[in-house]
Amino acid sequence: MKFIRYIIIVFLLLNASQSANAQQFITAGKIEFEKRTNQHSLLEDESMWDEMMKKNLPKFAVTYFDLFFDENKSLYKTGRDPDNRMIHWGLSYISNTVYKDMQHETFVNQKNIFGSDFLIADSLQKIDWKITNEPRTIAGFECRKAVGRIFDSIVVIAFYTDEIIPSTGPESFGGLPGMILGLAIPRMHTTWYATKLEIRETTPKEIVIPKTGKKFNEKQFRVEMQDILKEREWLKKLSWQMLI
């Protein structure tokens, strides 16, 4: 009887060991993100022109971005063309390329806003994330929900997985114990969700520091945007899109 119990225990231990070894921890690859913005929220309710635009524009602008990453660095940039090119003109003229150095906790963000290039270099933003037990499966990965704030009052909801080790994610976001695969900013009426992952080594050409644009640190860039918004009131509904 003791011998049978011994065999069962050995079998269970071997099975547990094999399961642990089978768990995959990813350190490099490419993730595609689908960004969805409610572009009707950028239009005025009482404007006859905007009401006409609502009838012609799809409610959501859908665009795609690629995140290349390894253990220490990542680059987030514009990806494939959207299926539907009917996108609000304001969103069409804002693009974002974000390089992050997780090892040295720095970033370089190249923004093109209405034809002008800006290059923002600074320390990675610190977000006081509150991690919850709420789960969600995204692109085949079990994720946990975290809630944080940016610019003091803007709520950010993230879903991250610890199966992908680098602490990064879409746009300028990171700082969680794993990769952010889902992101929502309700005030911006915008979400980002991973659609697919390629597990592979990245090349030096895929993670390149942006170099073109008028140089700022993050604080200086916010001041610059405030000055631009004072001159162009019509840009205010796009202000958060320009800052993140």
Secondary structure, DSSP 8 states (H G I E B T S, - for coil): -HHHHHHHHHHHHHHHHHHHHHS--B-SEEEEEEEEEEGGGGS-TT-HHHHHHHHHS-SEEEEEEEEEE-SSEEEEEE-S--S-----HHHHTEEEEEEEETTTTEEEEEEEETTEEEEEEEE------EEEEEEEEETTEEEEEEEEEETTTEEEEEEEETTB-S---STT---SSSEEEEEEEGGGTEEEEEEEEEES---TTTS-----SEEE-HHHHHHHHHHHHHH-GGGGGGHHHHH-
